[in-house]
Amino acid sequence: EGQGFAWIQLDLGDDRARKWIAAEPAIPAPAGDLLIGHEQHQCLDHSADQVWGVVHDVGRDAVGKSHHVSPLHWVIGRSYLVTGRREPLQAISQIADCLRKGERSGTPAALFERIIAFIIQDIAAAVLRSTDEIDALEDQVLANRLSDTPKRIGALRRAIVRLQRHASGLHLLFRRFSEAEIGLAAPADVKSAAMRLLQRIDTLRHDVHALHERTRLLQEEAAAATATESGRQLHFLSILTALFLPATFITGMFGVNAKGAPW
């Protein structure tokens, strides 16, 4: 009746959802193919009045948030937002909780913007946690308390690399859509939302990049400290070897079986 819009959340592993997508006339064929398909890379496309694509969100298991990313497929129309996933996702769970608590979005583009904002918020929270961890590891390296520090730095760097890929993928997606010719014919409200999201993602991407560089430098410093400690231990072993060399020589001489030899 021209009031409000519909948010349709689909489990893409269900045959009924795929059949509904294929039969729904409001969803254009390219968007339907993307929803039904198994595209894993982040992408975005549009027509004059609809936008569709794939973004990455953090998976959610039975005990809460997991550490892997999973694709979220979506289509934005004038009066609807269709999202689909094959496993529970963090941002979808968060926006559903907000709606149950009474939060409202005026348009499908606004609701989509909130979903992406939750994804950005999740990356930002991971950056803060990683910053606290790298501060603690940096203190250990400076105090020369290495123990398992190099191993922990390596694990942290791998996690930050995943964050960097996630943030860079989102940045590239919305930058191309907002600034390049690909988005000229897109709906104005979606393009405005993409430009706002781009500003937030750009700042976040710089934060992740700075954290990655800091982790890389700390890993190099820890490796240098480990090499210095190994050199110190080898030097100590060399001194011990030199001290015990005469005793080893005499023991070897008296231990030789010299029966029958002259003198």
Secondary structure, DSSP 8 states (H G I E B T S, - for coil): --SS-EEEEEETTSHHHHHHHHH-TTS-HHHHHHHHS---S-EEEE-SS-EEEEEEEEEEETTEEEEEEEEEEEEE-SSEEEEEESS-BHHHHHHHHHHHTT---SSHHHHHHHHHHHHHHHHHHHHHHHHHHHHHHHHHHHTT--TTHHHHHHHHHHHHHHHHHHHHHHHHHHHHHHHSGGGTTS-HHHHHHHHHHHHHHHHHHHHHHHHHHHHHHHHHHHHHHHHHHHHHHHHHHHHHHHHHHHHHHHHHHHTS--TTS--
